[in-house]
């Protein structure tokens, strides 16, 4: 799917995006704020977590 979005011809060329440094990804996310949203990391509530665990 990522390959299609980015226009890559093969899945091998998309692999570099999947192997990106997780710490770097988190630092980038920490610098962004969604439109009309609060800055910071989303923390799901107990009800949502319970629902997801029940799936």
mmJSON file of the N, C-alpha and C atoms, coordinates in Angstrom:
{"data_MODEL":{"atom_site":{
"group_PDB":["ATOM","ATOM","ATOM","ATOM","ATOM","ATOM","ATOM","ATOM","ATOM","ATOM","ATOM","ATOM","ATOM","ATOM","ATOM","ATOM","ATOM","ATOM","ATOM","ATOM","ATOM","ATOM","ATOM","ATOM","ATOM","ATOM","ATOM","ATOM","ATOM","ATOM","ATOM","ATOM","ATOM","ATOM","ATOM","ATOM","ATOM","ATOM","ATOM","ATOM","ATOM","ATOM","ATOM","ATOM","ATOM","ATOM","ATOM","ATOM","ATOM","ATOM","ATOM","ATOM","ATOM","ATOM","ATOM","ATOM","ATOM","ATOM","ATOM","ATOM","ATOM","ATOM","ATOM","ATOM","ATOM","ATOM","ATOM","ATOM","ATOM","ATOM","ATOM","ATOM","ATOM","ATOM","ATOM","ATOM","ATOM","ATOM","ATOM","ATOM","ATOM","ATOM","ATOM","ATOM","ATOM","ATOM","ATOM","ATOM","ATOM","ATOM","ATOM","ATOM","ATOM","ATOM","ATOM","ATOM","ATOM","ATOM","ATOM","ATOM","ATOM","ATOM","ATOM","ATOM","ATOM","ATOM","ATOM","ATOM","ATOM","ATOM","ATOM","ATOM","ATOM","ATOM","ATOM","ATOM","ATOM","ATOM","ATOM","ATOM","ATOM","ATOM","ATOM","ATOM","ATOM","ATOM","ATOM","ATOM","ATOM","ATOM","ATOM","ATOM","ATOM","ATOM","ATOM","ATOM","ATOM","ATOM","ATOM","ATOM","ATOM","ATOM","ATOM","ATOM","ATOM","ATOM","ATOM","ATOM","ATOM","ATOM","ATOM","ATOM","ATOM","ATOM","ATOM","ATOM","ATOM","ATOM","ATOM","ATOM","ATOM","ATOM","ATOM","ATOM","ATOM"],
"id":[1,2,3,4,5,6,7,8,9,10,11,12,13,14,15,16,17,18,19,20,21,22,23,24,25,26,27,28,29,30,31,32,33,34,35,36,37,38,39,40,41,42,43,44,45,46,47,48,49,50,51,52,53,54,55,56,57,58,59,60,61,62,63,64,65,66,67,68,69,70,71,72,73,74,75,76,77,78,79,80,81,82,83,84,85,86,87,88,89,90,91,92,93,94,95,96,97,98,99,100,101,102,103,104,105,106,107,108,109,110,111,112,113,114,115,116,117,118,119,120,121,122,123,124,125,126,127,128,129,130,131,132,133,134,135,136,137,138,139,140,141,142,143,144,145,146,147,148,149,150,151,152,153,154,155,156,157,158,159,160,161,162,163,164,165],
"type_symbol":["N","C","C","N","C","C","N","C","C","N","C","C","N","C","C","N","C","C","N","C","C","N","C","C","N","C","C","N","C","C","N","C","C","N","C","C","N","C","C","N","C","C","N","C","C","N","C","C","N","C","C","N","C","C","N","C","C","N","C","C","N","C","C","N","C","C","N","C","C","N","C","C","N","C","C","N","C","C","N","C","C","N","C","C","N","C","C","N","C","C","N","C","C","N","C","C","N","C","C","N","C","C","N","C","C","N","C","C","N","C","C","N","C","C","N","C","C","N","C","C","N","C","C","N","C","C","N","C","C","N","C","C","N","C","C","N","C","C","N","C","C","N","C","C","N","C","C","N","C","C","N","C","C","N","C","C","N","C","C","N","C","C","N","C","C"],
"label_atom_id":["N","CA","C","N","CA","C","N","CA","C","N","CA","C","N","CA","C","N","CA","C","N","CA","C","N","CA","C","N","CA","C","N","CA","C","N","CA","C","N","CA","C","N","CA","C","N","CA","C","N","CA","C","N","CA","C","N","CA","C","N","CA","C","N","CA","C","N","CA","C","N","CA","C","N","CA","C","N","CA","C","N","CA","C","N","CA","C","N","CA","C","N","CA","C","N","CA","C","N","CA","C","N","CA","C","N","CA","C","N","CA","C","N","CA","C","N","CA","C","N","CA","C","N","CA","C","N","CA","C","N","CA","C","N","CA","C","N","CA","C","N","CA","C","N","CA","C","N","CA","C","N","CA","C","N","CA","C","N","CA","C","N","CA","C","N","CA","C","N","CA","C","N","CA","C","N","CA","C","N","CA","C","N","CA","C","N","CA","C","N","CA","C"],
"label_alt_id":[null,null,null,null,null,null,null,null,null,null,null,null,null,null,null,null,null,null,null,null,null,null,null,null,null,null,null,null,null,null,null,null,null,null,null,null,null,null,null,null,null,null,null,null,null,null,null,null,null,null,null,null,null,null,null,null,null,null,null,null,null,null,null,null,null,null,null,null,null,null,null,null,null,null,null,null,null,null,null,null,null,null,null,null,null,null,null,null,null,null,null,null,null,null,null,null,null,null,null,null,null,null,null,null,null,null,null,null,null,null,null,null,null,null,null,null,null,null,null,null,null,null,null,null,null,null,null,null,null,null,null,null,null,null,null,null,null,null,null,null,null,null,null,null,null,null,null,null,null,null,null,null,null,null,null,null,null,null,null,null,null,null,null,null,null],
"label_comp_id":["UNK","UNK","UNK","UNK","UNK","UNK","UNK","UNK","UNK","UNK","UNK","UNK","UNK","UNK","UNK","UNK","UNK","UNK","UNK","UNK","UNK","UNK","UNK","UNK","UNK","UNK","UNK","UNK","UNK","UNK","UNK","UNK","UNK","UNK","UNK","UNK","UNK","UNK","UNK","UNK","UNK","UNK","UNK","UNK","UNK","UNK","UNK","UNK","UNK","UNK","UNK","UNK","UNK","UNK","UNK","UNK","UNK","UNK","UNK","UNK","UNK","UNK","UNK","UNK","UNK","UNK","UNK","UNK","UNK","UNK","UNK","UNK","UNK","UNK","UNK","UNK","UNK","UNK","UNK","UNK","UNK","UNK","UNK","UNK","UNK","UNK","UNK","UNK","UNK","UNK","UNK","UNK","UNK","UNK","UNK","UNK","UNK","UNK","UNK","UNK","UNK","UNK","UNK","UNK","UNK","UNK","UNK","UNK","UNK","UNK","UNK","UNK","UNK","UNK","UNK","UNK","UNK","UNK","UNK","UNK","UNK","UNK","UNK","UNK","UNK","UNK","UNK","UNK","UNK","UNK","UNK","UNK","UNK","UNK","UNK","UNK","UNK","UNK","UNK","UNK","UNK","UNK","UNK","UNK","UNK","UNK","UNK","UNK","UNK","UNK","UNK","UNK","UNK","UNK","UNK","UNK","UNK","UNK","UNK","UNK","UNK","UNK","UNK","UNK","UNK"],
"label_asym_id":["A","A","A","A","A","A","A","A","A","A","A","A","A","A","A","A","A","A","A","A","A","A","A","A","A","A","A","A","A","A","A","A","A","A","A","A","A","A","A","A","A","A","A","A","A","A","A","A","A","A","A","A","A","A","A","A","A","A","A","A","A","A","A","A","A","A","A","A","A","A","A","A","A","A","A","A","A","A","A","A","A","A","A","A","A","A","A","A","A","A","A","A","A","A","A","A","A","A","A","A","A","A","A","A","A","A","A","A","A","A","A","A","A","A","A","A","A","A","A","A","A","A","A","A","A","A","A","A","A","A","A","A","A","A","A","A","A","A","A","A","A","A","A","A","A","A","A","A","A","A","A","A","A","A","A","A","A","A","A","A","A","A","A","A","A"],
"label_entity_id":["1","1","1","1","1","1","1","1","1","1","1","1","1","1","1","1","1","1","1","1","1","1","1","1","1","1","1","1","1","1","1","1","1","1","1","1","1","1","1","1","1","1","1","1","1","1","1","1","1","1","1","1","1","1","1","1","1","1","1","1","1","1","1","1","1","1","1","1","1","1","1","1","1","1","1","1","1","1","1","1","1","1","1","1","1","1","1","1","1","1","1","1","1","1","1","1","1","1","1","1","1","1","1","1","1","1","1","1","1","1","1","1","1","1","1","1","1","1","1","1","1","1","1","1","1","1","1","1","1","1","1","1","1","1","1","1","1","1","1","1","1","1","1","1","1","1","1","1","1","1","1","1","1","1","1","1","1","1","1","1","1","1","1","1","1"],
"label_seq_id":[1,1,1,2,2,2,3,3,3,4,4,4,5,5,5,6,6,6,7,7,7,8,8,8,9,9,9,10,10,10,11,11,11,12,12,12,13,13,13,14,14,14,15,15,15,16,16,16,17,17,17,18,18,18,19,19,19,20,20,20,21,21,21,22,22,22,23,23,23,24,24,24,25,25,25,26,26,26,27,27,27,28,28,28,29,29,29,30,30,30,31,31,31,32,32,32,33,33,33,34,34,34,35,35,35,36,36,36,37,37,37,38,38,38,39,39,39,40,40,40,41,41,41,42,42,42,43,43,43,44,44,44,45,45,45,46,46,46,47,47,47,48,48,48,49,49,49,50,50,50,51,51,51,52,52,52,53,53,53,54,54,54,55,55,55],
"pdbx_PDB_ins_code":[null,null,null,null,null,null,null,null,null,null,null,null,null,null,null,null,null,null,null,null,null,null,null,null,null,null,null,null,null,null,null,null,null,null,null,null,null,null,null,null,null,null,null,null,null,null,null,null,null,null,null,null,null,null,null,null,null,null,null,null,null,null,null,null,null,null,null,null,null,null,null,null,null,null,null,null,null,null,null,null,null,null,null,null,null,null,null,null,null,null,null,null,null,null,null,null,null,null,null,null,null,null,null,null,null,null,null,null,null,null,null,null,null,null,null,null,null,null,null,null,null,null,null,null,null,null,null,null,null,null,null,null,null,null,null,null,null,null,null,null,null,null,null,null,null,null,null,null,null,null,null,null,null,null,null,null,null,null,null,null,null,null,null,null,null],
"Cartn_x":[0.829,0.0,0.869,1.885,2.778,3.439,3.839,4.481,3.561,2.286,1.331,1.164,1.07,0.904,2.1,3.288,4.503,4.99,4.347,4.692,5.886,6.252,7.371,6.936,7.888,7.587,7.603,8.392,8.47,8.438,8.068,7.986,9.363,10.414,11.768,12.199,11.791,12.19,11.4,10.31,9.503,10.036,10.818,11.32,12.074,12.745,13.517,12.63,11.371,10.457,10.037,9.967,9.549,10.655,11.902,13.036,13.527,12.765,13.193,13.316,14.16,14.429,13.168,12.715,11.495,11.65,12.846,13.082,12.959,13.477,13.365,11.906,11.166,9.735,8.998,9.303,8.629,8.977,10.247,10.649,9.904,9.729,8.997,7.533,6.931,5.529,5.34,6.308,6.219,6.224,6.759,6.828,5.579,4.689,3.5,2.254,1.292,-0.01,-1.073,-2.012,-3.059,-3.929,-4.511,-5.412,-6.53,-6.804,-7.847,-7.638,-6.404,-6.141,-5.22,-5.098,-4.202,-2.837,-1.764,-0.443,-0.263,0.607,0.894,0.446,0.786,0.491,-0.907,-1.62,-2.959,-2.874,-3.69,-3.773,-5.199,-5.408,-6.762,-7.257,-8.558,-9.166,-9.295,-9.633,-9.759,-10.831,-11.946,-13.032,-12.569,-11.85,-11.361,-10.348,-9.442,-8.456,-9.113,-10.12,-10.848,-11.541,-12.145,-12.806,-11.807,-10.67,-9.67,-9.106,-8.936,-8.438,-9.465,-10.745,-11.795,-11.928,-11.306,-11.423,-10.669],
"Cartn_y":[-1.195,0.0,1.253,1.281,2.441,2.647,1.542,1.65,2.302,1.967,2.572,4.061,4.443,5.856,6.684,6.119,6.871,6.687,5.819,5.633,4.733,3.888,2.973,1.798,1.287,0.161,-1.176,-1.278,-2.564,-2.352,-3.395,-3.315,-3.16,-3.642,-3.535,-2.071,-1.203,0.2,0.925,0.357,0.953,0.561,-0.505,-1.037,0.01,0.957,1.952,2.785,2.992,3.768,2.977,1.676,0.838,0.659,0.805,0.613,1.916,2.974,4.267,4.198,5.008,5.065,5.503,4.686,4.993,6.224,6.44,7.626,8.897,8.848,9.987,10.238,9.184,9.329,10.009,9.594,10.172,11.645,12.022,13.435,14.277,13.746,14.466,14.628,13.549,13.619,14.602,14.67,15.597,17.059,17.322,18.687,19.091,18.148,18.435,18.527,19.274,19.379,19.227,18.299,18.153,19.411,19.699,20.859,20.733,21.802,21.836,20.786,20.419,19.397,19.905,19.105,19.435,18.817,19.529,18.914,17.775,16.859,15.74,14.422,13.383,12.031,11.608,10.929,10.437,9.298,9.37,8.316,7.781,6.571,6.017,5.722,5.816,5.527,4.032,3.691,2.287,1.556,2.234,1.583,1.215,2.121,1.828,0.693,0.714,-0.354,-1.709,-1.72,-2.967,-3.478,-2.567,-2.955,-3.56,-2.899,-3.386,-4.738,-4.945,-6.24,-7.332,-6.974,-7.986,-8.452,-7.743,-8.125,-9.373],
"Cartn_z":[0.0,0.0,0.0,0.854,0.902,-0.453,-1.073,-2.387,-3.399,-3.355,-4.284,-4.02,-2.742,-2.398,-2.844,-2.663,-2.959,-4.392,-5.137,-6.536,-6.774,-5.826,-6.012,-6.884,-7.629,-8.51,-7.783,-6.733,-6.043,-4.532,-3.825,-2.37,-1.736,-2.404,-1.863,-1.7,-2.604,-2.491,-1.41,-0.968,0.092,1.465,1.542,2.811,3.629,2.986,3.738,4.648,4.258,5.096,6.332,6.218,7.337,8.361,7.935,8.825,9.448,9.327,9.872,11.388,11.943,13.369,14.132,15.075,15.822,16.701,17.234,18.056,17.212,15.996,15.084,14.717,14.453,14.142,15.298,16.539,17.7,17.853,17.638,17.732,16.705,15.5,14.451,14.853,15.34,15.763,16.909,17.802,18.932,18.477,17.302,16.785,16.003,15.776,14.975,15.845,15.367,16.015,14.94,15.105,14.105,14.048,12.887,12.799,13.835,14.517,15.545,16.63,16.893,17.893,18.981,20.016,21.112,20.84,21.19,21.026,22.022,21.692,22.587,22.0,22.691,22.235,22.669,21.787,22.088,23.098,24.105,25.116,25.145,24.636,24.629,26.032,26.219,27.509,27.762,28.991,29.38,28.587,28.305,27.549,26.145,25.49,24.141,24.171,25.126,25.228,25.492,26.338,26.625,25.374,24.626,23.379,22.404,22.217,21.274,21.701,22.992,23.488,23.278,23.224,23.051,21.611,20.689,19.263,18.931],
"occupancy":[1.0,1.0,1.0,1.0,1.0,1.0,1.0,1.0,1.0,1.0,1.0,1.0,1.0,1.0,1.0,1.0,1.0,1.0,1.0,1.0,1.0,1.0,1.0,1.0,1.0,1.0,1.0,1.0,1.0,1.0,1.0,1.0,1.0,1.0,1.0,1.0,1.0,1.0,1.0,1.0,1.0,1.0,1.0,1.0,1.0,1.0,1.0,1.0,1.0,1.0,1.0,1.0,1.0,1.0,1.0,1.0,1.0,1.0,1.0,1.0,1.0,1.0,1.0,1.0,1.0,1.0,1.0,1.0,1.0,1.0,1.0,1.0,1.0,1.0,1.0,1.0,1.0,1.0,1.0,1.0,1.0,1.0,1.0,1.0,1.0,1.0,1.0,1.0,1.0,1.0,1.0,1.0,1.0,1.0,1.0,1.0,1.0,1.0,1.0,1.0,1.0,1.0,1.0,1.0,1.0,1.0,1.0,1.0,1.0,1.0,1.0,1.0,1.0,1.0,1.0,1.0,1.0,1.0,1.0,1.0,1.0,1.0,1.0,1.0,1.0,1.0,1.0,1.0,1.0,1.0,1.0,1.0,1.0,1.0,1.0,1.0,1.0,1.0,1.0,1.0,1.0,1.0,1.0,1.0,1.0,1.0,1.0,1.0,1.0,1.0,1.0,1.0,1.0,1.0,1.0,1.0,1.0,1.0,1.0,1.0,1.0,1.0,1.0,1.0,1.0],
"B_iso_or_equiv":[0.0,0.0,0.0,0.0,0.0,0.0,0.0,0.0,0.0,0.0,0.0,0.0,0.0,0.0,0.0,0.0,0.0,0.0,0.0,0.0,0.0,0.0,0.0,0.0,0.0,0.0,0.0,0.0,0.0,0.0,0.0,0.0,0.0,0.0,0.0,0.0,0.0,0.0,0.0,0.0,0.0,0.0,0.0,0.0,0.0,0.0,0.0,0.0,0.0,0.0,0.0,0.0,0.0,0.0,0.0,0.0,0.0,0.0,0.0,0.0,0.0,0.0,0.0,0.0,0.0,0.0,0.0,0.0,0.0,0.0,0.0,0.0,0.0,0.0,0.0,0.0,0.0,0.0,0.0,0.0,0.0,0.0,0.0,0.0,0.0,0.0,0.0,0.0,0.0,0.0,0.0,0.0,0.0,0.0,0.0,0.0,0.0,0.0,0.0,0.0,0.0,0.0,0.0,0.0,0.0,0.0,0.0,0.0,0.0,0.0,0.0,0.0,0.0,0.0,0.0,0.0,0.0,0.0,0.0,0.0,0.0,0.0,0.0,0.0,0.0,0.0,0.0,0.0,0.0,0.0,0.0,0.0,0.0,0.0,0.0,0.0,0.0,0.0,0.0,0.0,0.0,0.0,0.0,0.0,0.0,0.0,0.0,0.0,0.0,0.0,0.0,0.0,0.0,0.0,0.0,0.0,0.0,0.0,0.0,0.0,0.0,0.0,0.0,0.0,0.0],
"pdbx_formal_charge":[null,null,null,null,null,null,null,null,null,null,null,null,null,null,null,null,null,null,null,null,null,null,null,null,null,null,null,null,null,null,null,null,null,null,null,null,null,null,null,null,null,null,null,null,null,null,null,null,null,null,null,null,null,null,null,null,null,null,null,null,null,null,null,null,null,null,null,null,null,null,null,null,null,null,null,null,null,null,null,null,null,null,null,null,null,null,null,null,null,null,null,null,null,null,null,null,null,null,null,null,null,null,null,null,null,null,null,null,null,null,null,null,null,null,null,null,null,null,null,null,null,null,null,null,null,null,null,null,null,null,null,null,null,null,null,null,null,null,null,null,null,null,null,null,null,null,null,null,null,null,null,null,null,null,null,null,null,null,null,null,null,null,null,null,null],
"auth_seq_id":[1,1,1,2,2,2,3,3,3,4,4,4,5,5,5,6,6,6,7,7,7,8,8,8,9,9,9,10,10,10,11,11,11,12,12,12,13,13,13,14,14,14,15,15,15,16,16,16,17,17,17,18,18,18,19,19,19,20,20,20,21,21,21,22,22,22,23,23,23,24,24,24,25,25,25,26,26,26,27,27,27,28,28,28,29,29,29,30,30,30,31,31,31,32,32,32,33,33,33,34,34,34,35,35,35,36,36,36,37,37,37,38,38,38,39,39,39,40,40,40,41,41,41,42,42,42,43,43,43,44,44,44,45,45,45,46,46,46,47,47,47,48,48,48,49,49,49,50,50,50,51,51,51,52,52,52,53,53,53,54,54,54,55,55,55],
"auth_comp_id":["UNK","UNK","UNK","UNK","UNK","UNK","UNK","UNK","UNK","UNK","UNK","UNK","UNK","UNK","UNK","UNK","UNK","UNK","UNK","UNK","UNK","UNK","UNK","UNK","UNK","UNK","UNK","UNK","UNK","UNK","UNK","UNK","UNK","UNK","UNK","UNK","UNK","UNK","UNK","UNK","UNK","UNK","UNK","UNK","UNK","UNK","UNK","UNK","UNK","UNK","UNK","UNK","UNK","UNK","UNK","UNK","UNK","UNK","UNK","UNK","UNK","UNK","UNK","UNK","UNK","UNK","UNK","UNK","UNK","UNK","UNK","UNK","UNK","UNK","UNK","UNK","UNK","UNK","UNK","UNK","UNK","UNK","UNK","UNK","UNK","UNK","UNK","UNK","UNK","UNK","UNK","UNK","UNK","UNK","UNK","UNK","UNK","UNK","UNK","UNK","UNK","UNK","UNK","UNK","UNK","UNK","UNK","UNK","UNK","UNK","UNK","UNK","UNK","UNK","UNK","UNK","UNK","UNK","UNK","UNK","UNK","UNK","UNK","UNK","UNK","UNK","UNK","UNK","UNK","UNK","UNK","UNK","UNK","UNK","UNK","UNK","UNK","UNK","UNK","UNK","UNK","UNK","UNK","UNK","UNK","UNK","UNK","UNK","UNK","UNK","UNK","UNK","UNK","UNK","UNK","UNK","UNK","UNK","UNK","UNK","UNK","UNK","UNK","UNK","UNK"],
"auth_asym_id":["A","A","A","A","A","A","A","A","A","A","A","A","A","A","A","A","A","A","A","A","A","A","A","A","A","A","A","A","A","A","A","A","A","A","A","A","A","A","A","A","A","A","A","A","A","A","A","A","A","A","A","A","A","A","A","A","A","A","A","A","A","A","A","A","A","A","A","A","A","A","A","A","A","A","A","A","A","A","A","A","A","A","A","A","A","A","A","A","A","A","A","A","A","A","A","A","A","A","A","A","A","A","A","A","A","A","A","A","A","A","A","A","A","A","A","A","A","A","A","A","A","A","A","A","A","A","A","A","A","A","A","A","A","A","A","A","A","A","A","A","A","A","A","A","A","A","A","A","A","A","A","A","A","A","A","A","A","A","A","A","A","A","A","A","A"],
"auth_atom_id":["N","CA","C","N","CA","C","N","CA","C","N","CA","C","N","CA","C","N","CA","C","N","CA","C","N","CA","C","N","CA","C","N","CA","C","N","CA","C","N","CA","C","N","CA","C","N","CA","C","N","CA","C","N","CA","C","N","CA","C","N","CA","C","N","CA","C","N","CA","C","N","CA","C","N","CA","C","N","CA","C","N","CA","C","N","CA","C","N","CA","C","N","CA","C","N","CA","C","N","CA","C","N","CA","C","N","CA","C","N","CA","C","N","CA","C","N","CA","C","N","CA","C","N","CA","C","N","CA","C","N","CA","C","N","CA","C","N","CA","C","N","CA","C","N","CA","C","N","CA","C","N","CA","C","N","CA","C","N","CA","C","N","CA","C","N","CA","C","N","CA","C","N","CA","C","N","CA","C","N","CA","C","N","CA","C","N","CA","C","N","CA","C"],
"pdbx_PDB_model_num":[1,1,1,1,1,1,1,1,1,1,1,1,1,1,1,1,1,1,1,1,1,1,1,1,1,1,1,1,1,1,1,1,1,1,1,1,1,1,1,1,1,1,1,1,1,1,1,1,1,1,1,1,1,1,1,1,1,1,1,1,1,1,1,1,1,1,1,1,1,1,1,1,1,1,1,1,1,1,1,1,1,1,1,1,1,1,1,1,1,1,1,1,1,1,1,1,1,1,1,1,1,1,1,1,1,1,1,1,1,1,1,1,1,1,1,1,1,1,1,1,1,1,1,1,1,1,1,1,1,1,1,1,1,1,1,1,1,1,1,1,1,1,1,1,1,1,1,1,1,1,1,1,1,1,1,1,1,1,1,1,1,1,1,1,1]
}}}
